[in-house]
Amino acid sequence: MDMDMEKLKYPIGRFDAEGKITGQQRESWITSIADLPSELASALEGLDDRQLDAPYRPEGWTVRQVAFHIGDSHLNSFARFKLALTEEQPTIRPYDEGAWADLPDTFRAPIELSVDFATALHARWVFLLRGMREADFARTFFHPASQSVSRLDYALGMYAWHGRHHVAHITSLRERMGWL
């Protein structure tokens, strides 16, 4: 992948969490989860339908699809957290994010619903995260698509990054197009 396409695809870089995850790092990630809905709302503010239906990069999703994808993806992550907290290393159910992004609600629902959904979902998720004990973050789930076991503290970091990553898709497109 050439450098320009890499920057369009990963405007904040790829997720990287090596080494021991500290309580301070987890708290920073929880804050990112808490802040995501307002950051998403700001990124979408003032965009018209033409802008919402523009792809954030060549062969990429539209801004509208990105906004709804955040909720879809984070809903699945929230469920994975709850499963891992209530079952011993559950096998989670993968989903086809591309197919979900092509469903009618993603193309026709008012964009405010994506922000409202993220706001409610993240409020619940942060409430759950702030109530977790140290040992809870070490709990795991098995992902059959990647054939890997993930700890909840790692998943927390991944989804804190994921939200910032997709908001950056929107804000970097706004900057490139002069939609400020």
Legacy VTK file of the C-alpha trace (Angstrom):
# vtk DataFile Version 3.0
C-alpha trace
ASCII
DATASET POLYDATA
POINTS 180 float
0.000 0.000 0.000
1.459 3.350 -0.977
2.033 5.981 1.703
-0.839 8.249 0.591
-3.372 5.393 0.674
-2.001 4.245 4.054
-2.624 7.751 5.465
-6.157 7.855 4.018
-6.937 4.398 5.411
-5.242 4.913 8.795
-5.254 8.666 9.490
-4.162 8.172 13.128
-1.964 5.154 12.395
-2.689 1.512 13.132
-3.635 0.292 16.597
-0.595 -0.638 18.654
-0.696 -1.832 22.253
2.430 -3.688 23.198
3.590 -4.482 26.694
1.658 -4.491 29.928
-1.505 -2.409 29.903
-1.609 -0.189 32.986
-4.555 1.171 34.945
-3.631 4.652 33.715
-3.726 3.447 30.090
-7.118 1.801 30.655
-8.496 5.006 32.166
-7.268 6.974 29.152
-9.009 4.492 26.848
-12.238 4.660 28.887
-12.111 8.452 28.526
-11.768 8.010 24.746
-14.828 5.742 24.743
-16.721 8.344 26.810
-15.702 11.206 24.502
-16.424 9.451 21.201
-20.115 10.461 20.803
-19.403 14.183 21.152
-16.385 13.885 18.826
-18.553 12.081 16.268
-21.258 14.752 16.568
-18.682 17.499 16.023
-17.203 15.691 13.016
-20.649 15.378 11.410
-21.934 18.840 12.317
-23.171 20.865 9.369
-22.607 18.197 6.709
-25.330 17.968 4.077
-26.562 14.786 2.384
-24.118 15.158 -0.514
-21.207 15.375 1.924
-22.535 12.526 4.080
-22.744 10.343 0.989
-19.171 11.077 -0.112
-16.579 8.325 0.433
-13.841 9.245 2.885
-11.262 7.688 0.514
-11.293 6.014 -2.916
-13.148 2.690 -2.638
-13.975 3.486 0.996
-17.251 3.807 2.835
-19.220 7.018 2.773
-19.188 9.351 5.763
-22.727 8.151 6.531
-21.632 4.487 6.460
-18.668 5.263 8.723
-20.916 7.007 11.242
-23.358 4.099 11.403
-20.520 1.542 11.393
-19.149 2.995 14.625
-22.403 2.169 16.412
-22.667 -1.283 14.817
-19.107 -2.177 15.701
-19.227 -0.792 19.223
-22.549 -2.539 19.873
-20.838 -5.819 19.037
-17.892 -4.942 21.277
-20.188 -4.035 24.190
-21.892 -7.425 23.836
-18.483 -9.143 23.760
-17.520 -7.406 27.003
-20.728 -8.553 28.664
-20.221 -12.116 27.424
-16.616 -12.199 28.651
-17.675 -10.843 32.046
-20.397 -13.461 32.511
-18.964 -16.571 30.825
-15.613 -18.339 30.837
-13.789 -17.362 27.635
-16.884 -17.335 25.429
-16.644 -17.768 21.697
-18.009 -14.550 20.268
-19.998 -14.314 17.088
-18.277 -12.471 14.252
-20.353 -10.266 11.948
-19.879 -9.066 8.381
-19.247 -5.353 8.896
-19.333 -4.673 5.147
-22.752 -6.290 4.792
-24.019 -4.364 7.836
-22.756 -1.121 6.236
-24.834 -1.910 3.139
-28.181 -2.324 4.962
-31.023 0.202 4.408
-30.758 1.883 7.824
-27.192 2.903 7.020
-28.287 4.641 3.823
-31.663 6.074 4.814
-31.793 6.711 8.563
-31.190 10.295 9.707
-27.521 10.769 10.636
-28.580 12.042 14.080
-29.609 8.483 14.915
-25.991 7.348 14.632
-24.942 9.998 17.162
-27.892 9.301 19.469
-27.167 5.569 19.336
-23.456 6.077 20.066
-24.321 8.444 22.922
-26.610 5.955 24.657
-24.413 2.941 23.946
-21.226 4.622 25.121
-22.895 5.913 28.291
-23.838 2.319 29.183
-20.442 0.976 28.151
-18.529 3.562 30.218
-20.754 2.819 33.199
-19.848 -0.868 32.830
-16.135 -0.156 32.284
-15.833 2.114 35.315
-17.437 -0.592 37.451
-14.992 -3.296 36.384
-12.286 -4.550 38.733
-8.655 -5.071 37.756
-9.234 -8.829 37.334
-12.207 -8.195 35.047
-9.954 -6.573 32.450
-7.943 -9.816 32.273
-11.024 -11.823 31.254
-11.017 -13.106 27.697
-13.101 -14.101 24.704
-12.278 -16.269 21.697
-12.725 -14.834 18.200
-13.301 -17.691 15.735
-12.528 -15.628 12.614
-9.007 -14.746 13.779
-8.634 -17.899 15.895
-7.367 -15.694 18.712
-8.072 -15.030 22.360
-8.445 -11.373 23.371
-8.250 -9.849 26.825
-10.794 -7.182 27.667
-8.102 -4.604 28.409
-6.692 -5.093 24.900
-10.208 -4.948 23.392
-10.805 -1.706 25.303
-7.723 -0.171 23.709
-8.678 -1.439 20.278
-12.135 0.134 20.452
-10.869 3.415 21.908
-8.580 3.541 18.865
-11.386 2.366 16.549
-13.640 5.302 17.418
-10.842 7.868 17.013
-9.777 6.155 13.765
-13.211 6.536 12.159
-13.811 10.065 13.437
-10.459 10.928 11.839
-11.731 9.497 8.534
-14.498 12.090 8.662
-12.432 15.028 9.927
-9.550 14.400 7.517
-12.019 14.283 4.597
-13.525 17.579 5.797
-10.053 19.112 5.859
-9.107 17.790 2.409
-12.391 19.016 0.906
-12.451 22.353 2.753
-15.715 21.457 4.523
-14.715 23.275 7.663
LINES 1 181
180 0 1 2 3 4 5 6 7 8 9 10 11 12 13 14 15 16 17 18 19 20 21 22 23 24 25 26 27 28 29 30 31 32 33 34 35 36 37 38 39 40 41 42 43 44 45 46 47 48 49 50 51 52 53 54 55 56 57 58 59 60 61 62 63 64 65 66 67 68 69 70 71 72 73 74 75 76 77 78 79 80 81 82 83 84 85 86 87 88 89 90 91 92 93 94 95 96 97 98 99 100 101 102 103 104 105 106 107 108 109 110 111 112 113 114 115 116 117 118 119 120 121 122 123 124 125 126 127 128 129 130 131 132 133 134 135 136 137 138 139 140 141 142 143 144 145 146 147 148 149 150 151 152 153 154 155 156 157 158 159 160 161 162 163 164 165 166 167 168 169 170 171 172 173 174 175 176 177 178 179
